[in-house]
Amino acid sequence: MLLTGKELLLDAQKNKYAVGAFNVNNMEIIQAIIDAAEELNSPVILQASQGGIKYAGIEYIANLGKLAGRNAKVPVALHLDHGTDFDQVMLCIRHGFTSVMIDGSIFPLEENIAITKKVVDIAHAVGVTVEAELGKIGGTEDHITVSEKDATFTDPLEAKRFVEETGVDYLAIAVGTAHGVYKGEPKLDYDRIKAIREVVDIPLVLHGSSGVPAESLQKAISLGISKINIDTDIRNAFAGAVKEFVMNNPDEIDPRKILGPATKAMKEIIKEKMEIFGSAGRA
């Protein structure tokens, strides 16, 4: 069933688990995500980045996501990840996304509040829920790159004001994770998560979670994280399985046989994440 992100995340917040938000670029990734969710009876979020939409096209991504969500036996939301462009956010709403992210984190606080509120007002009018970001998460997400020196943690008092003035439904916070592949083990600022949770009553989101140890994610969930984004781990599983299959079967040209092991590998990684997040059996 296709629902809004808010419908999934309010239950996660209430019952102290997190819903996995997995990035999609093609049919095989969507199949792996939905198969894993149905097998574990877990709610799930399919999310497309602006880069993913540029690669596959909005019609393909939207229709694949909506078809998967409507036919799924578990709750599914279709979400725009890191929408930095107002027109892109509106395009996704028009094509049936049930959740969108407006990322104004590169702007000063006042400007971030203004653009987020504008999106919230429009999205809510048509039944779509909204994620925003406060603070700057390091690393690269599609065309957005934030250096380590420019990464800034989310200020709890600014988060309180931001939520009150924008009416946003869930908030991505910067607490020590980064987009892309980690060079070392990330150190999460648990005290900051706790402080934000004490002054903000909406679901909190953790970006850049691939490569973060399971125990770190579970502690973050216990302190108030309700949505966790995963992309790099899925890419690694996909690429590793394809490379291994081609190496062992150099004469194979059937894309179904080449991509089959990759779909299975992605599904196993996704199931592992759902178990860590505590979403298994919550659908």
Buried (B, 14 or more C-beta within 10 A) or exposed (E): EBBBBBBBBBBBBEEEBBBBBBBBBBBBBBBBBBBBBBBBBBBBBBBBBBBBBBBBEBEBBBEBBBBBBEEBEBBBBBBBBBBBEBEBBBBBBEBBBBBBBBBBBEBEBEEBBBBBBBBBEBBBEEEBBBBBBBBBBBBEBBEBEBEEEEBBBBBBEBBBBBBEBBEBBBBBBBBBBBBBEBEEEBEBBBEBBBBBBEBBEBBBBBBBBBBBEEEBBBBBBBBBBBBBBBBBBBBBBBEBBBEEBEEEEEEEEEEEEBBBBBBBBBBEBBBBBBBBBBBBEBB
